[in-house]
Amino acid sequence: MGVVTRDVCTDAEETDAEIISRMHGDPAVFDAIFDRYYPAIHGYASRRLGRDLADDVAAETFLVAFDHWRRYDTTQHSARPWLFGIASNLIAGHRRAEARQYRALARAEHADRDGHDGPADRIAVRLDAQAVRARLAAALAEISPSDREVVLLVAWADLTCEEVSRALEIPAGTVRSRLHRARKRLRAALGGADPTATGEDSE
């Protein structure tokens, strides 16, 4: 359940806004946006819903984006928040599947403990990591969907609070308050640890 690596354009590459602006003359250039962000969107959806549903959510994210590209605010150089906002809306339609994913991860701790043999030190490290993932999954299942959305966009999609604000179309202050509340709940459930912590801390 690691953090998604941010896609960063080099100075020589076009910005996302420049690519989308060129779609007026050639809609096929949208392929560059797809290539640039599909792995990150798919990886995020997979962490939230599992691989099978992630295929559908990632594909639909780019279909929706292509259908609505004319509405894109080209003053925003990066399309990353826009795309993750679309993906978040689609994921919200699969809340039961997401809950099942977290329950499965939480149960995995016990299955892992029952099914392994081998060098004791290596197994102990693996089981400790699995236990943290299991407790994190259980804790994520318990917090409100709106708070969970914010903390996972920050931790797993690598968005800043301002980018989450654009993605979800809510005030940045609301993002920070939800993030603070979610992290407080997670730390309480994990004995003070916070696996979702990033370089940007709103507290």
Backbone as a chain_set.jsonl record, in Angstrom:
{"seq": "MGVVTRDVCTDAEETDAEIISRMHGDPAVFDAIFDRYYPAIHGYASRRLGRDLADDVAAETFLVAFDHWRRYDTTQHSARPWLFGIASNLIAGHRRAEARQYRALARAEHADRDGHDGPADRIAVRLDAQAVRARLAAALAEISPSDREVVLLVAWADLTCEEVSRALEIPAGTVRSRLHRARKRLRAALGGADPTATGEDSE", "coords": {"N": [[0.84, -1.192, 0.0], [1.79, 1.314, -0.965], [3.049, 4.653, -1.693], [1.967, 6.425, -4.556], [4.053, 7.188, -7.275], [4.83, 10.441, -8.33], [4.068, 11.816, -11.483], [6.268, 13.629, -13.405], [6.882, 16.238, -15.596], [9.522, 16.94, -17.845], [11.487, 19.904, -18.538], [11.648, 20.046, -21.277], [9.395, 18.866, -22.254], [5.981, 19.165, -23.343], [3.494, 20.896, -21.443], [0.614, 19.512, -19.757], [-1.611, 21.108, -20.203], [-0.884, 22.424, -22.565], [-0.86, 20.292, -24.353], [-3.568, 19.497, -24.273], [-4.743, 21.806, -25.247], [-3.957, 21.67, -27.904], [-5.659, 19.772, -28.846], [-7.841, 20.83, -30.134], [-7.224, 21.018, -32.791], [-6.318, 18.474, -33.312], [-7.556, 15.827, -32.013], [-6.381, 13.39, -31.417], [-4.001, 13.769, -30.092], [-4.468, 13.462, -27.463], [-3.647, 11.013, -26.677], [-1.133, 11.312, -25.591], [-1.606, 12.325, -23.032], [-2.929, 10.154, -21.92], [-0.843, 8.188, -22.016], [0.929, 9.387, -20.279], [-0.319, 9.411, -17.773], [-1.823, 7.101, -17.278], [-0.623, 4.774, -15.919], [-0.366, 5.738, -13.242], [-3.024, 6.381, -12.531], [-4.256, 3.885, -12.805], [-2.787, 2.395, -10.935], [-3.522, 3.668, -8.554], [-6.323, 3.21, -8.506], [-6.252, 0.457, -8.34], [-5.168, -0.006, -5.781], [-7.27, 0.942, -4.306], [-9.523, -0.572, -5.13], [-8.82, -3.09, -6.083], [-7.314, -5.152, -8.65], [-8.976, -6.041, -10.826], [-11.33, -4.368, -10.981], [-9.94, -2.021, -11.185], [-8.938, -1.935, -13.793], [-11.248, -1.311, -15.26], [-12.037, 1.155, -14.08], [-9.812, 2.82, -14.558], [-9.734, 2.858, -17.367], [-12.247, 4.018, -17.898], [-11.921, 6.483, -16.685], [-10.24, 7.868, -18.468], [-11.812, 7.853, -20.722], [-13.941, 9.487, -19.889], [-12.495, 11.829, -19.421], [-11.593, 12.386, -22.022], [-14.03, 12.84, -23.303], [-14.757, 15.215, -22.09], [-12.815, 17.126, -22.515], [-12.839, 19.711, -23.516], [-13.747, 21.268, -21.491], [-11.66, 21.567, -19.828], [-9.548, 23.469, -17.691], [-7.235, 25.372, -18.975], [-5.433, 27.024, -17.75], [-4.353, 25.623, -15.75], [-1.523, 23.867, -15.533], [-0.926, 21.153, -15.089], [-2.651, 18.126, -15.597], [-3.096, 16.277, -13.72], [-4.523, 16.551, -11.108], [-7.137, 16.918, -12.132], [-7.623, 14.478, -13.514], [-7.389, 12.612, -11.423], [-9.504, 13.484, -9.909], [-11.681, 12.767, -11.535], [-11.305, 9.976, -11.509], [-11.712, 9.518, -8.776], [-14.43, 10.123, -8.486], [-15.513, 8.035, -9.965], [-14.593, 5.819, -8.509], [-16.02, 6.21, -6.191], [-18.451, 5.149, -6.818], [-18.137, 2.537, -6.303], [-18.178, 1.702, -3.634], [-18.871, -0.472, -2.018], [-17.311, -2.511, -3.096], [-14.813, -1.46, -2.52], [-14.852, -1.559, 0.267], [-14.879, -4.337, 0.578], [-12.361, -4.897, -0.419], [-10.678, -3.745, 1.548], [-11.406, -5.302, 3.753], [-10.505, -7.795, 2.908], [-7.741, -7.326, 2.805], [-7.291, -6.862, 5.503], [-7.875, -9.375, 6.567], [-5.816, -10.806, 5.499], [-3.571, -10.738, 7.103], [-3.871, -12.766, 9.045], [-3.99, -15.04, 7.44], [-1.46, -14.991, 6.331], [0.16, -15.398, 8.562], [-0.509, -17.974, 9.203], [0.37, -19.509, 7.106], [3.154, -19.679, 6.42], [6.56, -20.77, 6.266], [10.1, -21.05, 6.987], [13.196, -19.126, 7.11], [13.425, -17.603, 10.253], [13.872, -14.833, 10.902], [13.432, -13.455, 8.481], [10.769, -14.088, 7.987], [9.566, -12.883, 10.214], [9.947, -10.134, 9.737], [8.428, -9.85, 7.416], [5.88, -10.558, 8.332], [5.419, -8.558, 10.223], [5.252, -6.289, 8.558], [3.016, -7.029, 7.058], [1.1, -7.056, 9.066], [0.9, -4.324, 9.711], [-0.139, -3.338, 7.292], [-2.576, -4.682, 7.316], [-3.85, -3.622, 9.611], [-3.966, -0.953, 8.82], [-5.678, -1.14, 6.591], [-8.032, -1.985, 7.869], [-8.495, 0.245, 9.477], [-8.858, 2.262, 7.56], [-11.257, 1.439, 6.479], [-12.999, 2.203, 8.412], [-13.144, 4.97, 8.63], [-14.824, 7.996, 7.499], [-16.192, 8.128, 4.145], [-15.645, 10.584, 2.796], [-13.498, 11.691, 4.226], [-11.651, 9.636, 3.915], [-11.257, 9.701, 1.155], [-9.82, 12.078, 0.806], [-7.434, 11.667, 2.347], [-6.301, 9.5, 1.026], [-5.915, 10.449, -1.559], [-3.908, 12.258, -1.061], [-1.903, 10.603, 0.113], [-1.638, 8.26, -1.503], [-2.067, 9.029, -4.163], [-0.383, 11.115, -4.324], [-1.016, 13.838, -4.326], [-1.026, 17.352, -3.619], [-2.509, 19.353, -0.974], [-3.757, 21.536, -2.18], [-4.049, 20.582, -4.784], [-5.757, 18.419, -4.339], [-7.966, 19.855, -3.559], [-8.667, 21.036, -6.018], [-9.17, 18.704, -7.473], [-11.368, 17.491, -6.178], [-13.074, 19.548, -6.092], [-13.573, 21.186, -3.841], [-13.18, 23.456, -1.032], [-9.799, 24.374, -0.108], [-9.353, 24.576, 2.616], [-11.249, 22.833, 3.645], [-10.245, 20.435, 2.697], [-7.873, 20.283, 4.209], [-8.894, 20.101, 6.796], [-10.309, 17.691, 6.691], [-8.205, 15.963, 6.115], [-6.618, 16.223, 8.412], [-8.417, 15.16, 10.312], [-8.743, 12.528, 9.359], [-6.122, 11.501, 9.536], [-5.726, 11.648, 12.263], [-7.557, 9.724, 13.166], [-6.451, 7.457, 11.975], [-3.919, 7.316, 13.178], [-4.705, 6.823, 15.808], [-5.809, 4.289, 15.533], [-3.605, 2.839, 14.801], [-1.772, 2.878, 16.822], [-0.311, 5.25, 17.042], [1.311, 5.366, 14.808], [1.59, 6.49, 11.384], [1.085, 5.52, 8.394], [0.295, 6.877, 6.145], [1.47, 9.32, 6.064], [3.057, 12.101, 4.5], [5.432, 14.295, 2.799], [4.109, 16.68, 2.938], [2.484, 18.061, 5.495], [-0.444, 18.807, 7.044], [-0.922, 19.541, 9.603]], "CA": [[0.0, 0.0, 0.0], [2.74, 2.402, -0.986], [2.669, 5.933, -2.273], [2.105, 6.491, -5.996], [5.092, 8.131, -7.69], [4.307, 11.573, -9.111], [4.545, 12.004, -12.849], [6.833, 14.969, -13.534], [7.323, 16.548, -16.957], [10.783, 17.677, -17.939], [11.331, 21.222, -19.136], [11.542, 19.915, -22.728], [8.097, 18.313, -22.605], [4.816, 20.031, -23.272], [2.623, 20.738, -20.285], [-0.669, 18.874, -20.071], [-2.493, 22.141, -20.75], [-0.496, 22.653, -23.959], [-1.326, 19.141, -25.132], [-5.025, 19.563, -24.376], [-5.063, 22.929, -26.144], [-3.748, 21.237, -29.288], [-6.717, 18.839, -29.241], [-8.787, 21.523, -31.014], [-6.863, 20.685, -34.165], [-6.003, 17.055, -33.464], [-7.941, 15.15, -30.767], [-5.556, 12.206, -31.176], [-2.864, 14.066, -29.215], [-4.829, 13.056, -26.106], [-2.88, 9.8, -26.361], [0.01, 11.683, -24.753], [-2.11, 12.413, -21.66], [-3.154, 8.764, -21.51], [0.445, 7.541, -21.759], [1.595, 10.058, -19.167], [-0.971, 9.242, -16.474], [-2.555, 5.841, -17.073], [-0.078, 3.92, -14.853], [-0.661, 6.28, -11.913], [-4.454, 6.247, -12.276], [-4.53, 2.459, -12.628], [-2.209, 1.966, -9.664], [-4.358, 4.205, -7.477], [-7.587, 2.47, -8.492], [-5.966, -0.91, -7.901], [-5.042, 0.021, -4.327], [-8.59, 1.205, -3.735], [-10.587, -1.504, -5.511], [-8.332, -4.359, -6.614], [-6.882, -5.034, -10.037], [-10.031, -6.252, -11.826], [-12.099, -3.136, -11.125], [-9.025, -0.933, -11.571], [-8.889, -1.882, -15.257], [-12.44, -0.596, -15.74], [-12.029, 2.538, -13.598], [-8.77, 3.57, -15.263], [-10.175, 3.069, -18.748], [-13.37, 4.957, -17.918], [-11.389, 7.802, -16.331], [-9.731, 8.541, -19.666], [-12.948, 8.078, -21.616], [-14.628, 10.684, -19.39], [-11.608, 12.976, -19.663], [-11.614, 12.694, -23.458], [-15.352, 13.392, -23.63], [-14.957, 16.54, -21.493], [-11.558, 17.87, -22.552], [-13.068, 21.13, -23.82], [-14.022, 21.966, -20.23], [-10.44, 21.63, -19.019], [-9.011, 24.805, -17.436], [-5.864, 25.334, -19.464], [-4.514, 27.785, -16.887], [-3.737, 24.607, -14.891], [-0.568, 23.177, -16.402], [-0.972, 19.705, -14.875], [-3.976, 17.493, -15.608], [-3.119, 15.232, -12.698], [-5.668, 16.672, -10.203], [-8.362, 16.715, -12.908], [-7.794, 13.055, -13.773], [-7.657, 11.915, -10.163], [-10.861, 13.847, -9.516], [-12.582, 11.895, -12.301], [-11.156, 8.618, -10.968], [-12.333, 9.482, -7.444], [-15.873, 10.05, -8.68], [-15.832, 6.676, -10.415], [-14.352, 4.913, -7.387], [-17.104, 6.4, -5.228], [-19.548, 4.272, -7.207], [-17.78, 1.149, -5.975], [-17.822, 1.706, -2.213], [-18.967, -1.833, -1.465], [-16.126, -3.234, -3.546], [-13.681, -0.933, -1.766], [-14.942, -2.126, 1.617], [-14.446, -5.736, 0.485], [-10.906, -4.889, -0.6], [-10.048, -3.492, 2.84], [-11.624, -6.476, 4.608], [-9.612, -8.847, 2.432], [-6.39, -6.984, 3.254], [-7.24, -7.057, 6.952], [-7.848, -10.822, 6.838], [-4.583, -11.385, 4.978], [-2.594, -10.882, 8.196], [-4.017, -14.071, 9.678], [-3.635, -16.064, 6.469], [-0.012, -14.975, 6.178], [0.755, -15.981, 9.753], [-0.798, -19.402, 9.258], [0.801, -20.263, 5.933], [4.545, -19.486, 6.021], [7.674, -21.325, 7.015], [11.346, -20.56, 6.436], [14.05, -18.422, 8.081], [12.571, -16.895, 11.218], [14.004, -13.376, 10.84], [12.782, -12.966, 7.264], [9.32, -14.221, 8.174], [9.126, -11.904, 11.209], [9.868, -8.829, 9.067], [7.293, -9.887, 6.484], [4.631, -10.572, 9.094], [5.238, -7.235, 10.818], [4.773, -5.405, 7.492], [1.656, -7.437, 6.725], [0.228, -6.644, 10.162], [0.651, -2.892, 9.558], [-1.073, -3.175, 6.169], [-3.892, -5.174, 7.73], [-4.454, -2.647, 10.526], [-4.27, 0.238, 8.03], [-6.88, -1.427, 5.806], [-9.184, -1.983, 8.778], [-8.73, 1.622, 9.916], [-9.412, 3.001, 6.42], [-12.651, 1.039, 6.305], [-13.807, 2.778, 9.486], [-13.294, 6.426, 8.551], [-15.881, 8.393, 6.568], [-15.727, 8.134, 2.75], [-15.095, 11.877, 2.383], [-12.172, 11.822, 4.833], [-10.788, 8.626, 3.288], [-10.922, 10.177, -0.185], [-8.78, 13.1, 0.91], [-6.159, 11.139, 2.838], [-5.706, 8.611, 0.03], [-5.421, 11.266, -2.673], [-2.625, 12.822, -0.617], [-0.898, 9.578, 0.403], [-1.457, 7.272, -2.569], [-2.007, 9.698, -5.467], [0.696, 12.103, -4.223], [-1.497, 15.19, -4.588], [-0.955, 18.322, -2.536], [-3.84, 19.759, -0.517], [-4.338, 22.411, -3.19], [-4.447, 19.745, -5.913], [-6.954, 17.685, -3.912], [-9.047, 20.844, -3.614], [-9.102, 21.125, -7.417], [-9.677, 17.4, -7.915], [-12.678, 17.219, -5.587], [-13.864, 20.792, -6.191], [-13.939, 21.625, -2.49], [-12.179, 24.419, -0.555], [-8.557, 23.815, 0.441], [-9.51, 24.462, 4.064], [-11.999, 21.599, 3.893], [-9.292, 19.35, 2.473], [-6.946, 20.193, 5.339], [-9.592, 19.63, 7.98], [-10.583, 16.256, 6.508], [-6.933, 15.262, 6.207], [-6.269, 16.193, 9.828], [-9.325, 14.233, 11.002], [-8.445, 11.163, 8.928], [-4.836, 11.072, 10.095], [-5.914, 11.453, 13.696], [-8.219, 8.435, 13.325], [-5.518, 6.401, 11.601], [-2.899, 7.193, 14.229], [-5.324, 6.195, 16.968], [-6.0, 2.873, 15.238], [-2.318, 2.191, 14.556], [-0.875, 3.075, 17.951], [0.547, 6.423, 16.876], [1.95, 5.365, 13.491], [0.762, 7.034, 10.301], [1.693, 5.122, 7.111], [-0.132, 7.763, 5.062], [2.15, 10.609, 6.173], [3.893, 12.503, 3.378], [6.2, 15.496, 3.103], [3.21, 17.804, 3.217], [1.685, 17.762, 6.683], [-1.331, 19.963, 7.246], [-1.157, 19.814, 11.013]], "C": [[0.879, 1.247, 0.0], [2.202, 3.649, -1.643], [2.9, 5.892, -3.773], [3.151, 7.537, -6.355], [4.504, 9.196, -8.597], [4.924, 11.588, -10.506], [5.033, 13.446, -12.983], [7.315, 15.164, -14.965], [8.672, 17.246, -16.904], [10.513, 19.01, -18.625], [11.108, 21.124, -20.65], [10.169, 19.408, -23.159], [7.01, 19.384, -22.554], [4.099, 19.837, -21.945], [1.343, 20.038, -20.733], [-1.62, 19.882, -20.705], [-2.169, 22.416, -22.216], [-0.979, 21.513, -24.857], [-2.835, 19.221, -25.349], [-5.456, 20.713, -25.274], [-4.92, 22.53, -27.609], [-4.824, 20.272, -29.768], [-7.769, 19.502, -30.12], [-8.491, 21.2, -32.474], [-6.642, 19.208, -34.394], [-6.321, 16.324, -32.163], [-7.062, 13.951, -30.42], [-4.369, 12.491, -30.266], [-3.183, 13.731, -27.751], [-4.114, 11.776, -25.694], [-1.704, 10.117, -25.443], [-0.394, 11.817, -23.291], [-2.34, 11.016, -21.11], [-1.832, 8.099, -21.134], [1.118, 8.099, -20.507], [1.001, 9.651, -17.819], [-1.677, 7.909, -16.244], [-1.944, 4.983, -15.965], [-0.42, 4.419, -13.447], [-2.137, 6.12, -11.566], [-4.804, 4.782, -12.014], [-3.991, 1.969, -11.287], [-3.036, 2.435, -8.477], [-5.67, 3.434, -7.375], [-7.385, 1.046, -8.003], [-5.821, -0.994, -6.387], [-6.405, 0.19, -3.658], [-9.568, 0.042, -3.941], [-10.118, -2.896, -5.903], [-8.125, -4.245, -8.115], [-8.031, -5.136, -11.037], [-10.846, -4.98, -12.053], [-11.218, -1.972, -11.55], [-8.924, -0.809, -13.085], [-10.051, -1.049, -15.797], [-12.405, 0.88, -15.343], [-10.997, 3.372, -14.35], [-9.192, 3.867, -16.702], [-11.288, 4.111, -18.813], [-12.92, 6.372, -17.559], [-10.948, 8.555, -17.588], [-10.819, 8.726, -20.718], [-13.71, 9.343, -21.197], [-13.789, 11.926, -19.677], [-11.632, 13.374, -21.143], [-12.94, 13.335, -23.855], [-15.523, 14.835, -23.15], [-13.717, 17.432, -21.588], [-11.762, 19.353, -22.827], [-13.343, 21.936, -22.558], [-12.756, 22.145, -19.379], [-9.932, 23.064, -18.905], [-7.537, 24.822, -17.81], [-4.926, 26.293, -18.733], [-3.827, 26.843, -15.894], [-2.823, 23.745, -15.756], [-0.652, 21.657, -16.281], [-2.406, 19.205, -14.855], [-4.122, 16.461, -14.498], [-4.301, 15.384, -11.727], [-7.0, 16.42, -10.908], [-8.642, 15.23, -13.113], [-8.087, 12.276, -12.502], [-9.034, 12.281, -9.617], [-11.892, 12.99, -10.234], [-12.522, 10.472, -11.739], [-11.834, 8.49, -9.611], [-13.848, 9.382, -7.546], [-16.3, 8.654, -9.113], [-15.648, 5.66, -9.296], [-15.471, 5.003, -6.364], [-18.313, 5.53, -5.556], [-19.305, 2.816, -6.877], [-17.44, 1.01, -4.488], [-17.911, 0.321, -1.587], [-17.752, -2.664, -1.855], [-14.89, -2.762, -2.783], [-13.678, -1.493, -0.353], [-14.496, -3.588, 1.618], [-12.937, -5.823, 0.339], [-10.2, -4.689, 0.736], [-10.224, -4.685, 3.778], [-10.699, -7.623, 4.21], [-8.176, -8.586, 2.879], [-6.243, -7.199, 4.752], [-7.164, -8.529, 7.301], [-6.519, -11.438, 6.44], [-3.524, -11.572, 6.053], [-2.668, -12.276, 8.784], [-3.633, -15.191, 8.722], [-2.12, -16.146, 6.318], [0.673, -15.639, 7.371], [0.573, -17.497, 9.785], [-0.099, -20.195, 8.164], [2.26, -20.175, 5.565], [5.497, -20.28, 6.911], [8.947, -20.839, 6.349], [12.145, -19.846, 7.506], [13.238, -17.482, 8.963], [12.665, -15.382, 11.09], [13.284, -12.804, 9.617], [11.265, -13.02, 7.413], [8.812, -13.163, 9.148], [8.982, -10.524, 10.581], [8.652, -8.785, 8.151], [5.967, -9.83, 7.24], [4.37, -9.225, 9.76], [4.693, -6.253, 9.778], [3.33, -5.734, 7.128], [0.674, -6.99, 7.81], [-0.1, -5.158, 10.075], [-0.335, -2.653, 8.424], [-2.48, -3.599, 6.56], [-4.579, -4.175, 8.643], [-4.817, -1.362, 9.789], [-5.551, 0.026, 7.224], [-8.12, -1.38, 6.68], [-9.523, -0.564, 9.213], [-9.337, 2.456, 8.788], [-10.884, 2.677, 6.208], [-13.565, 1.733, 7.307], [-13.997, 4.289, 9.372], [-14.31, 6.781, 7.467], [-15.332, 8.418, 5.136], [-15.095, 9.466, 2.331], [-13.703, 12.102, 2.974], [-11.185, 10.849, 4.186], [-10.34, 9.087, 1.904], [-9.764, 11.159, -0.133], [-7.447, 12.483, 1.312], [-5.508, 10.227, 1.799], [-5.241, 9.364, -1.208], [-4.084, 11.915, -2.323], [-1.562, 11.734, -0.527], [-0.614, 8.661, -0.782], [-1.389, 7.902, -3.955], [-0.96, 10.802, -5.489], [0.246, 13.499, -4.639], [-1.249, 16.076, -3.379], [-2.381, 18.662, -2.096], [-4.522, 20.651, -1.552], [-4.801, 21.613, -4.406], [-5.68, 18.906, -5.573], [-8.165, 18.606, -3.96], [-9.58, 20.971, -5.036], [-9.736, 19.825, -7.882], [-11.102, 17.16, -7.438], [-13.609, 18.421, -5.641], [-14.455, 21.182, -4.836], [-12.871, 22.597, -2.015], [-10.949, 23.726, 0.041], [-8.646, 23.662, 1.955], [-10.274, 23.211, 4.452], [-11.1, 20.385, 3.706], [-8.407, 19.172, 3.696], [-7.645, 19.664, 6.586], [-9.931, 18.159, 7.886], [-9.306, 15.432, 6.644], [-6.497, 15.13, 7.661], [-7.11, 15.163, 10.571], [-9.004, 12.775, 10.647], [-7.144, 10.662, 9.536], [-4.929, 10.841, 11.599], [-6.547, 10.093, 13.963], [-7.258, 7.287, 13.02], [-4.441, 6.207, 12.655], [-3.462, 6.503, 15.466], [-5.462, 4.692, 16.756], [-4.682, 2.118, 15.135], [-1.302, 2.462, 15.664], [0.108, 4.205, 17.767], [1.244, 6.485, 15.539], [1.004, 5.946, 12.457], [1.428, 6.681, 8.97], [1.296, 6.018, 5.952], [0.59, 9.111, 5.09], [3.017, 10.853, 4.96], [4.691, 13.729, 3.771], [5.336, 16.682, 3.44], [2.317, 17.413, 4.369], [0.856, 18.986, 7.018], [-1.492, 20.337, 8.691], [-0.183, 20.845, 11.546]], "O": [[0.735, 2.123, 0.853], [1.056, 3.697, -2.091], [3.923, 5.378, -4.224], [3.143, 8.641, -5.811], [3.763, 8.884, -9.529], [6.128, 11.4, -10.68], [4.284, 14.381, -12.702], [8.071, 14.344, -15.485], [8.925, 18.054, -16.009], [9.453, 19.219, -19.215], [10.469, 21.991, -21.245], [9.821, 19.518, -24.335], [7.112, 20.368, -21.823], [4.098, 18.739, -21.389], [1.031, 19.98, -21.922], [-2.352, 19.549, -21.637], [-3.076, 22.62, -23.023], [-1.445, 21.74, -25.973], [-3.321, 19.038, -26.465], [-6.448, 20.592, -25.993], [-5.678, 22.998, -28.458], [-4.904, 19.978, -30.961], [-8.526, 18.801, -30.793], [-9.405, 21.118, -33.295], [-6.759, 18.725, -35.52], [-5.454, 16.208, -31.296], [-7.003, 13.539, -29.261], [-3.781, 11.559, -29.718], [-2.29, 13.715, -26.903], [-3.987, 11.485, -24.504], [-1.319, 9.292, -24.614], [0.381, 11.466, -22.4], [-1.987, 10.726, -19.967], [-1.714, 7.513, -20.058], [1.789, 7.374, -19.772], [1.725, 9.553, -16.828], [-2.09, 7.621, -15.121], [-2.695, 4.492, -15.122], [-0.728, 3.621, -12.562], [-2.472, 5.764, -10.437], [-5.568, 4.481, -11.097], [-4.663, 1.215, -10.584], [-3.229, 1.695, -7.512], [-6.083, 3.049, -6.28], [-8.25, 0.49, -7.327], [-6.299, -1.947, -5.771], [-6.654, -0.353, -2.582], [-10.345, -0.29, -3.045], [-10.941, -3.8, -6.045], [-8.682, -3.363, -8.769], [-8.056, -4.384, -12.011], [-11.032, -4.561, -13.196], [-11.689, -1.04, -12.202], [-8.835, 0.301, -13.609], [-9.872, -0.198, -16.669], [-12.702, 1.754, -16.157], [-11.277, 4.507, -14.735], [-9.028, 4.985, -17.19], [-11.274, 4.986, -19.679], [-13.471, 7.348, -18.068], [-11.25, 9.738, -17.748], [-10.754, 9.659, -21.519], [-14.077, 10.163, -22.038], [-14.31, 12.948, -20.122], [-11.686, 14.559, -21.471], [-12.964, 14.27, -24.656], [-16.317, 15.591, -23.708], [-13.584, 18.388, -20.824], [-10.943, 20.173, -22.414], [-13.188, 23.158, -22.556], [-12.789, 22.799, -18.336], [-9.888, 23.792, -19.897], [-6.691, 24.345, -17.054], [-3.743, 26.367, -19.065], [-2.836, 27.217, -15.268], [-3.291, 22.987, -16.606], [-0.468, 20.95, -17.272], [-3.268, 19.778, -14.188], [-5.176, 15.84, -14.363], [-5.032, 14.413, -11.533], [-7.89, 15.782, -10.346], [-9.768, 14.774, -12.911], [-8.934, 11.383, -12.497], [-9.663, 11.472, -8.936], [-12.861, 12.536, -9.626], [-13.555, 9.839, -11.52], [-12.461, 7.47, -9.323], [-14.48, 8.647, -6.787], [-17.334, 8.152, -8.673], [-16.455, 4.742, -9.15], [-15.835, 4.005, -5.742], [-19.108, 5.209, -4.673], [-20.152, 1.961, -7.134], [-16.516, 0.281, -4.128], [-17.109, -0.019, -0.717], [-17.226, -3.427, -1.045], [-14.023, -3.565, -2.439], [-12.626, -1.861, 0.17], [-13.818, -4.032, 2.544], [-12.304, -6.715, 0.902], [-9.228, -5.385, 1.03], [-9.302, -5.04, 4.513], [-10.174, -8.335, 5.066], [-7.473, -9.511, 3.285], [-5.203, -7.662, 5.221], [-6.459, -8.903, 8.239], [-6.129, -12.476, 6.976], [-2.673, -12.455, 5.943], [-1.635, -12.909, 9.001], [-3.023, -16.179, 9.132], [-1.56, -17.235, 6.194], [1.655, -16.362, 7.203], [1.408, -18.215, 10.335], [0.021, -21.416, 8.266], [2.605, -20.574, 4.452], [5.282, -20.442, 8.112], [8.891, -20.271, 5.258], [11.818, -19.943, 8.689], [12.46, -16.667, 8.469], [11.642, -14.701, 11.162], [12.605, -11.782, 9.716], [10.564, -12.093, 7.005], [7.739, -12.599, 8.935], [8.012, -9.817, 10.853], [7.929, -7.789, 8.12], [5.041, -9.131, 6.827], [3.22, -8.794, 9.853], [3.783, -5.477, 10.072], [2.517, -4.835, 6.914], [-0.451, -6.592, 7.507], [-1.236, -4.758, 10.332], [-1.265, -1.858, 8.567], [-3.459, -2.955, 6.183], [-5.768, -3.902, 8.475], [-5.841, -0.744, 10.081], [-6.41, 0.907, 7.177], [-9.139, -0.809, 6.293], [-10.696, -0.203, 9.307], [-10.231, 3.267, 9.03], [-11.665, 3.539, 5.805], [-14.77, 1.839, 7.08], [-14.927, 4.833, 9.967], [-14.62, 5.952, 6.611], [-14.151, 8.695, 4.93], [-14.113, 9.474, 1.589], [-12.825, 12.641, 2.302], [-10.029, 11.195, 3.941], [-9.186, 8.892, 1.523], [-8.836, 11.078, -0.938], [-6.429, 12.754, 0.675], [-4.282, 10.187, 1.704], [-4.269, 8.958, -1.845], [-3.231, 12.099, -3.191], [-0.45, 11.908, -1.025], [0.543, 8.322, -1.033], [-0.721, 7.365, -4.838], [-0.674, 11.367, -6.545], [1.017, 14.256, -5.228], [-1.262, 15.602, -2.243], [-3.346, 18.298, -2.769], [-5.726, 20.535, -1.776], [-5.833, 21.931, -4.997], [-6.549, 18.706, -6.422], [-9.256, 18.191, -4.351], [-10.793, 21.01, -5.248], [-10.732, 19.843, -8.606], [-11.946, 16.684, -8.197], [-14.783, 18.328, -5.283], [-15.646, 21.464, -4.704], [-11.756, 22.576, -2.536], [-11.046, 22.642, 0.615], [-8.081, 22.725, 2.519], [-9.98, 22.594, 5.476], [-11.183, 19.42, 4.466], [-8.21, 18.053, 4.17], [-7.072, 18.879, 7.342], [-9.854, 17.441, 8.883], [-9.319, 14.342, 7.215], [-6.06, 14.064, 8.093], [-6.585, 14.384, 11.366], [-8.994, 11.902, 11.515], [-7.071, 9.524, 10.0], [-4.283, 9.942, 12.138], [-6.13, 9.383, 14.878], [-7.249, 6.273, 13.717], [-4.086, 5.076, 12.99], [-2.781, 5.697, 16.099], [-5.259, 3.909, 17.684], [-4.635, 0.907, 15.353], [-0.1, 2.293, 15.459], [1.231, 4.145, 18.267], [1.73, 7.549, 15.154], [-0.215, 5.906, 12.617], [2.246, 7.452, 8.468], [1.895, 5.936, 4.88], [0.347, 9.957, 4.229], [3.644, 9.929, 4.442], [4.649, 14.165, 4.922], [5.768, 17.592, 4.147], [1.478, 16.523, 4.232], [1.392, 20.069, 7.249], [-2.131, 21.343, 9.0], [-0.24, 21.195, 12.725]]}, "num_chains": 1, "name": "protein.A"}
